[in-house]
Amino acid sequence: MCHTEYVRRYFPWLACAFSLLTSARADNYLILPFFNLSKNSNLNWVGESFAESVRETLSSEGLTALDREDRVGAYHRFSLRPYVLLTKASVLKIGEELDAEQVLFGEFDLKPVADSAVKSRGSLQITARLMDLKHYKNGPEFREVGALEDLAALQEHLAWQVLHFVKSDAVPTEADFKKRHPAVRVDAIESYIRGLLATSSEEKHRLYTQAVRLDSSYSQPCFQLGRLFWKKKEYKSAAEWFQKVARDDAHYNESNFFLGLSRYYTGDYAEAQAAFQLVAKVAPLSEVYNNLGAAESRRNLSDALANFQRALEGDQSDPAYQFNVGYALWRRGSFQAAAQSFRTVLDRDPNDAQASLLLARCEKESGPRPGDSRSEGLERLKTNYEESAYRQLKAVLQPEKP
């Protein structure tokens, strides 16, 4: 879901002012794969690594950088090969398709090292350009030269230069920036990127785990491994990987969201609650409050209703939020209020059997019965996580002070 659709759907109270928001919103950044100027197609992973590494770094520094899935989808819609040399017209077209205001793109070449005594896979020569689509003008050009083995350092320096150009003085020193983004071994980066490009889950798993073995501090493959196990519903293994994602990783909050879900599905409701509480402090999204309420409800904590209500305030049209509020009220014996929530759910889905059952219980003022499997553990979870759109909205409503 693109950011503008998210705002319209989840923040309907902004509808009247939406045109103002879109004209004032913070910039979206799109990082495209760098074109491989060398004749070795086996190096295409390097171009992809620039797109991913720079995107991850800018995201972790607070910029809104569009996901890889969005970019891959745009390439597919325009029938563009992933590593084709793009014209400025093509860059403009992709950026407009994805509602991006700033696009970073470029190319690289790998030259033999002149000094035969130096053991290196080659010297990278990189050129990157920032295009300002909002004002339809070219931005600065950045150039990097260094050994392929220093790929991570080259990418981080490029990201720092982009950040410095965009935010000027409101950026860390380069020394502090490097501490926050330590360099990763190039062979670990290669394994990770090849994992992203792999088509089978088995090959992805092999390459991601290889990346972690090569560099145990490498956080990004840990997140991807968690996602792989999550999709297979192997929640215990998913949780083990999600909890390894570093605090400075752009996916840290998302990892904790899915860590909470994984803990929930393994019956560890206290740890699920802790994970959702951590996310709620920085990303107070409806789906986070809803799942936090579900974990608290399973622990029979009184805060569950308040968090279900917070979720519903964010999206009155969501039947899962309506159901959970009704369910919490019914468990408290507030039958009349609960009945209204269940009627709202049934207005949207007359075939909702659980809502029908609980509405009938409310009308009879019949509360929970110990051991009744039909009415226990009915909390409804959300598995969508929309932090990027939330951050976009926050940047508009609470812009950084100069």
VOFI-833496 format. One line per field, with one value per residue (C-alpha): x, y, z; residue number from 1. Coordinates in Angstrom, 2 decimals. Layout:
<sites>
x: (X; ...)
y: (Y; ...)
z: (Z; ...)
num: (NUM; ...)
</sites>
This chain:
<sites>
x: (0.00; 1.47; 1.76; -1.02; -3.47; -2.45; -3.16; -6.59; -7.50; -6.15; -6.44; -9.83; -9.98; -7.29; -9.34; -10.35; -6.74; -5.18; -4.12; -2.31; -0.55; 0.63; 2.04; 3.90; 4.94; 8.48; 10.32; 10.21; 13.58; 13.95; 17.31; 17.72; 20.20; 23.45; 24.24; 27.13; 29.53; 31.89; 31.50; 31.08; 27.36; 28.30; 28.88; 25.27; 24.82; 27.07; 24.58; 21.73; 23.75; 24.01; 20.25; 19.69; 22.54; 22.02; 18.24; 18.65; 21.07; 18.94; 15.86; 17.66; 18.58; 14.96; 14.46; 11.53; 13.14; 10.84; 10.97; 12.64; 9.26; 7.89; 10.84; 10.76; 7.03; 7.60; 10.30; 7.90; 5.06; 7.31; 8.86; 12.34; 15.14; 16.57; 20.06; 19.43; 21.15; 18.31; 17.79; 16.79; 13.33; 13.05; 14.27; 11.64; 8.93; 9.78; 10.03; 6.65; 5.09; 6.22; 5.47; 9.16; 10.50; 14.19; 15.81; 19.38; 20.79; 24.17; 26.68; 29.86; 32.84; 35.44; 39.01; 42.04; 44.31; 47.42; 49.74; 50.09; 51.38; 47.99; 45.61; 42.22; 39.29; 39.49; 38.97; 35.41; 34.71; 31.28; 29.21; 25.88; 23.37; 20.51; 17.51; 15.01; 11.66; 9.74; 11.47; 12.39; 16.10; 19.32; 20.93; 24.57; 26.81; 28.82; 31.93; 33.60; 36.72; 37.96; 38.65; 35.75; 36.65; 35.72; 32.26; 30.44; 32.57; 32.03; 28.27; 28.13; 30.18; 27.81; 24.81; 26.42; 27.03; 23.39; 22.23; 24.57; 23.27; 19.64; 19.82; 22.86; 23.98; 21.35; 23.48; 26.06; 29.73; 31.11; 33.02; 29.84; 27.99; 30.53; 30.13; 26.38; 26.87; 29.88; 31.34; 30.30; 32.48; 32.06; 31.51; 28.71; 27.12; 27.40; 25.69; 22.91; 22.22; 22.29; 19.78; 17.48; 17.78; 17.25; 13.87; 13.49; 13.07; 15.65; 18.30; 17.41; 17.79; 21.18; 22.53; 21.16; 22.57; 25.88; 25.91; 25.39; 28.11; 30.53; 29.70; 27.80; 27.05; 25.27; 21.67; 19.77; 19.93; 18.62; 15.46; 15.06; 15.54; 12.87; 10.54; 11.25; 10.38; 7.37; 5.94; 6.36; 4.60; 7.66; 7.19; 9.80; 12.58; 11.19; 11.38; 15.00; 16.00; 13.80; 15.31; 18.81; 18.00; 20.11; 18.60; 20.11; 18.67; 15.94; 13.79; 14.21; 10.65; 9.15; 11.21; 9.81; 6.29; 6.74; 8.65; 5.54; 3.35; 5.73; 5.78; 2.00; 1.53; 3.86; 1.81; 4.37; 1.98; 4.19; 7.05; 4.60; 3.27; 6.81; 7.61; 4.44; 4.96; 8.43; 7.02; 4.08; 6.46; 7.91; 5.21; 1.75; -0.06; -3.51; -2.18; 0.38; -2.18; -4.53; -1.95; -0.77; -4.36; -4.63; -1.53; -2.84; -6.26; -4.70; -3.07; -6.38; -4.92; -7.26; -5.26; -6.44; -9.68; -7.93; -5.48; -8.24; -10.03; -6.87; -6.66; -10.29; -9.78; -7.19; -9.56; -13.26; -13.98; -11.82; -14.03; -11.18; -10.80; -14.57; -14.71; -11.87; -13.45; -16.73; -14.96; -13.15; -16.39; -18.26; -15.60; -16.07; -19.83; -20.59; -23.17; -25.00; -21.83; -20.40; -23.57; -23.28; -19.74; -20.82; -23.76; -21.31; -19.17; -22.22; -23.33; -20.13; -20.10; -23.43; -21.69; -19.28; -20.13; -18.12; -19.71; -23.17; -22.46; -21.23; -24.06; -26.53; -24.63; -24.78; -28.54; -28.95; -26.44; -24.47; -20.81; -17.70; -17.89; -14.69; -13.63; -15.93; -13.71; -16.20; -15.70; -12.12; -9.10; -11.04; -8.83; -8.12; -4.59; -3.26; -0.21; 0.17; 2.78; 2.77; 5.53; 6.91; 3.59; 3.25; 6.69; 5.73; 2.65; 4.57; 7.17; 4.39; 2.60; 5.74; 8.54; 12.04; 13.10; 16.03)
y: (0.00; 3.37; 6.11; 8.29; 5.37; 4.55; 8.08; 8.09; 4.67; 4.83; 8.56; 9.50; 12.59; 14.04; 13.70; 17.35; 18.51; 15.79; 18.00; 20.27; 17.31; 15.86; 19.19; 19.64; 16.07; 14.94; 13.56; 9.91; 8.53; 5.89; 4.14; 2.31; -0.51; 0.87; -0.10; -2.49; -0.94; -3.89; -6.80; -9.24; -9.89; -11.87; -8.49; -7.36; -8.12; -5.11; -2.75; -4.29; -3.97; -0.20; 0.05; -2.04; -0.85; 2.85; 2.46; 0.63; 3.24; 6.23; 4.58; 3.97; 7.68; 8.76; 9.33; 7.68; 5.30; 3.18; -0.59; -2.92; -4.56; -1.23; -0.71; -4.26; -3.87; -0.64; -2.24; -5.08; -2.73; -0.83; -4.07; -2.88; -5.37; -5.02; -3.94; -1.97; 1.40; 3.84; 7.10; 10.13; 9.79; 6.25; 7.38; 10.11; 7.66; 5.16; 7.90; 9.36; 5.90; 5.40; 8.94; 9.57; 13.10; 12.15; 9.38; 8.15; 6.19; 5.56; 3.12; 1.34; -0.29; -2.69; -2.19; -4.38; -3.11; -1.58; -2.82; -6.58; -6.84; -5.73; -8.64; -7.34; -8.40; -5.03; -1.29; -0.01; 3.26; 4.56; 7.49; 8.34; 11.07; 12.48; 13.65; 16.04; 15.11; 17.59; 20.51; 18.66; 19.34; 17.43; 17.25; 16.65; 13.95; 11.76; 9.78; 6.99; 4.93; 2.04; -1.65; -4.05; -5.43; -2.00; -2.05; -1.49; 1.55; 3.01; 2.55; 4.08; 7.08; 7.58; 7.36; 9.88; 12.31; 12.05; 12.56; 15.53; 17.13; 16.61; 17.54; 19.80; 20.34; 18.06; 14.95; 13.13; 13.58; 11.01; 9.38; 8.98; 7.82; 5.04; 3.92; 3.60; 1.75; -0.55; -2.03; -5.53; -8.08; -7.95; -11.72; -11.44; -8.63; -10.69; -13.69; -11.49; -9.74; -13.01; -14.26; -11.35; -12.15; -15.91; -17.29; -20.29; -20.09; -22.88; -20.92; -17.74; -19.56; -20.97; -17.61; -15.61; -18.05; -18.00; -14.19; -14.39; -17.03; -14.80; -11.74; -12.44; -8.71; -8.43; -7.62; -7.51; -11.27; -11.95; -10.03; -11.87; -15.24; -14.30; -13.48; -16.83; -18.81; -16.56; -17.33; -21.05; -20.59; -21.84; -19.23; -20.39; -20.22; -16.92; -15.40; -16.49; -14.56; -11.50; -10.92; -10.78; -7.69; -4.77; -1.65; 0.58; -1.60; 0.03; -3.07; -3.07; -1.97; -4.24; -7.13; -6.55; -6.41; -9.84; -11.04; -10.18; -12.13; -15.10; -15.12; -14.84; -17.84; -19.92; -19.02; -16.70; -13.81; -11.93; -11.72; -10.85; -8.00; -6.73; -6.73; -4.86; -2.33; -1.57; -0.90; 1.15; 3.66; 4.64; 3.61; 3.97; 2.23; 0.70; -2.76; -2.47; -1.40; -4.13; -6.88; -5.45; -5.59; -9.20; -10.23; -8.41; -10.00; -13.46; -12.53; -11.20; -7.71; -4.73; -2.61; -4.78; -2.85; 0.53; -0.68; -2.24; 1.11; 2.95; 0.67; 1.34; 5.11; 4.81; 2.97; 2.83; 0.78; -2.22; -5.15; -6.83; -3.77; -3.56; -7.24; -7.03; -4.05; -5.95; -9.07; -7.20; -5.47; -8.80; -10.40; -7.49; -7.96; -4.73; -6.52; -3.57; -1.82; -5.12; -5.88; -2.62; -3.52; -6.97; -5.49; -3.18; -6.17; -8.06; -5.06; -5.52; -9.32; -11.00; -14.40; -13.73; -16.74; -15.61; -12.16; -13.77; -16.13; -13.37; -11.02; -13.72; -14.09; -10.33; -10.25; -13.01; -11.25; -14.46; -13.93; -16.10; -19.72; -21.43; -24.11; -22.95; -23.37; -21.51; -18.23; -18.42; -17.01; -15.21; -12.13; -11.13; -10.18; -7.97; -8.97; -5.82; -3.31; 0.19; 2.11; 3.80; 5.47; 6.47; 8.07; 9.92; 11.34; 12.20; 14.07; 16.25; 16.90; 17.21; 18.49; 18.61; 21.96; 23.54)
z: (0.00; -0.96; 1.66; 0.34; 0.36; 3.92; 5.14; 3.49; 4.88; 8.41; 9.12; 7.62; 9.81; 7.55; 4.37; 4.14; 4.53; 2.43; -0.47; 1.97; 3.55; 0.28; -0.82; 2.48; 3.20; 3.81; 0.82; -0.15; -1.26; -3.94; -4.32; -7.63; -8.36; -9.74; -13.32; -13.87; -16.42; -16.29; -18.69; -15.80; -15.18; -12.07; -10.43; -10.80; -7.10; -6.36; -8.01; -6.04; -2.85; -3.32; -3.59; -0.46; 1.75; 1.11; 1.50; 4.82; 6.13; 5.14; 6.66; 9.94; 9.98; 9.76; 6.03; 4.29; 1.81; -0.30; 0.06; -2.39; -3.14; -4.36; -6.67; -8.04; -8.73; -10.66; -12.81; -13.58; -14.52; -16.92; -18.28; -17.29; -16.74; -13.18; -14.23; -17.39; -17.77; -17.15; -18.98; -16.94; -18.46; -17.10; -13.67; -13.70; -14.72; -11.96; -9.36; -10.29; -10.29; -6.67; -5.43; -4.80; -4.49; -4.50; -6.54; -6.13; -9.06; -10.62; -12.01; -11.03; -12.70; -11.38; -12.53; -11.84; -9.08; -10.63; -7.87; -8.28; -4.72; -3.37; -2.91; -3.98; -6.15; -7.86; -7.53; -7.56; -9.34; -8.40; -9.63; -7.99; -8.81; -6.81; -8.84; -7.26; -8.80; -6.69; -8.37; -11.58; -11.28; -10.97; -7.57; -6.69; -8.14; -5.77; -6.68; -4.72; -5.46; -3.37; -3.16; -3.58; -0.15; 1.27; -0.33; 2.98; 3.83; 0.36; 0.65; 4.11; 2.97; 0.05; 2.38; 4.75; 1.88; 0.78; 4.35; 4.78; 1.58; 2.60; 6.27; 6.23; 9.84; 11.38; 10.83; 12.92; 12.20; 9.81; 12.68; 14.73; 11.64; 11.11; 14.72; 14.19; 10.92; 11.29; 8.13; 7.06; 5.31; 1.55; 1.27; 3.84; 1.83; -1.33; 0.29; 1.66; -1.65; -3.57; -1.01; -1.81; -5.50; -5.05; -6.12; -3.78; -0.01; 0.41; -1.47; 0.39; 3.71; 2.71; 1.60; 4.54; 7.09; 5.23; 5.50; 9.27; 9.63; 7.73; 9.85; 13.08; 13.59; 10.23; 11.13; 7.84; 7.08; 10.59; 9.74; 6.44; 8.14; 10.65; 7.75; 6.09; 9.22; 9.88; 6.45; 7.15; 10.52; 12.35; 15.03; 17.52; 14.92; 13.59; 17.07; 17.49; 14.37; 14.93; 18.36; 16.80; 14.71; 15.93; 17.47; 14.74; 11.98; 9.88; 10.52; 14.31; 15.11; 12.46; 13.82; 17.29; 15.87; 14.31; 17.36; 19.36; 16.95; 17.01; 20.82; 20.86; 18.59; 20.76; 23.83; 25.45; 26.01; 28.49; 25.99; 23.22; 25.36; 26.00; 22.27; 21.32; 24.12; 22.77; 19.30; 20.59; 22.17; 18.79; 16.31; 17.93; 15.10; 15.37; 14.55; 17.36; 19.97; 18.80; 19.19; 22.50; 23.69; 22.53; 24.49; 27.57; 27.11; 27.12; 30.42; 31.79; 32.23; 32.53; 30.06; 27.16; 26.59; 26.53; 23.88; 21.78; 21.94; 20.87; 17.86; 17.00; 17.28; 14.52; 12.17; 13.02; 9.91; 10.81; 11.94; 13.84; 16.06; 16.57; 17.47; 19.98; 21.75; 21.95; 23.16; 25.94; 27.00; 27.02; 29.20; 31.63; 31.74; 29.84; 27.72; 26.20; 24.99; 23.78; 21.85; 19.94; 18.85; 17.67; 15.74; 13.97; 13.05; 11.75; 9.69; 7.70; 7.74; 8.57; 8.38; 11.24; 13.43; 16.47; 16.50; 16.18; 19.08; 21.36; 20.40; 21.45; 24.73; 25.26; 24.67; 27.28; 29.57; 29.65; 30.41; 30.00; 31.07; 32.24; 29.81; 27.00; 23.92; 21.72; 23.57; 24.87; 23.07; 20.34; 20.17; 16.58; 15.55; 12.78; 10.75; 8.65; 9.78; 8.25; 10.03; 6.90; 6.17; 9.82; 9.75; 6.58; 8.27; 11.44; 9.40; 8.01; 11.29; 13.43; 11.18; 12.60; 13.99; 12.13)
num: (1; 2; 3; 4; 5; 6; 7; 8; 9; 10; 11; 12; 13; 14; 15; 16; 17; 18; 19; 20; 21; 22; 23; 24; 25; 26; 27; 28; 29; 30; 31; 32; 33; 34; 35; 36; 37; 38; 39; 40; 41; 42; 43; 44; 45; 46; 47; 48; 49; 50; 51; 52; 53; 54; 55; 56; 57; 58; 59; 60; 61; 62; 63; 64; 65; 66; 67; 68; 69; 70; 71; 72; 73; 74; 75; 76; 77; 78; 79; 80; 81; 82; 83; 84; 85; 86; 87; 88; 89; 90; 91; 92; 93; 94; 95; 96; 97; 98; 99; 100; 101; 102; 103; 104; 105; 106; 107; 108; 109; 110; 111; 112; 113; 114; 115; 116; 117; 118; 119; 120; 121; 122; 123; 124; 125; 126; 127; 128; 129; 130; 131; 132; 133; 134; 135; 136; 137; 138; 139; 140; 141; 142; 143; 144; 145; 146; 147; 148; 149; 150; 151; 152; 153; 154; 155; 156; 157; 158; 159; 160; 161; 162; 163; 164; 165; 166; 167; 168; 169; 170; 171; 172; 173; 174; 175; 176; 177; 178; 179; 180; 181; 182; 183; 184; 185; 186; 187; 188; 189; 190; 191; 192; 193; 194; 195; 196; 197; 198; 199; 200; 201; 202; 203; 204; 205; 206; 207; 208; 209; 210; 211; 212; 213; 214; 215; 216; 217; 218; 219; 220; 221; 222; 223; 224; 225; 226; 227; 228; 229; 230; 231; 232; 233; 234; 235; 236; 237; 238; 239; 240; 241; 242; 243; 244; 245; 246; 247; 248; 249; 250; 251; 252; 253; 254; 255; 256; 257; 258; 259; 260; 261; 262; 263; 264; 265; 266; 267; 268; 269; 270; 271; 272; 273; 274; 275; 276; 277; 278; 279; 280; 281; 282; 283; 284; 285; 286; 287; 288; 289; 290; 291; 292; 293; 294; 295; 296; 297; 298; 299; 300; 301; 302; 303; 304; 305; 306; 307; 308; 309; 310; 311; 312; 313; 314; 315; 316; 317; 318; 319; 320; 321; 322; 323; 324; 325; 326; 327; 328; 329; 330; 331; 332; 333; 334; 335; 336; 337; 338; 339; 340; 341; 342; 343; 344; 345; 346; 347; 348; 349; 350; 351; 352; 353; 354; 355; 356; 357; 358; 359; 360; 361; 362; 363; 364; 365; 366; 367; 368; 369; 370; 371; 372; 373; 374; 375; 376; 377; 378; 379; 380; 381; 382; 383; 384; 385; 386; 387; 388; 389; 390; 391; 392; 393; 394; 395; 396; 397; 398; 399; 400; 401; 402)
</sites>
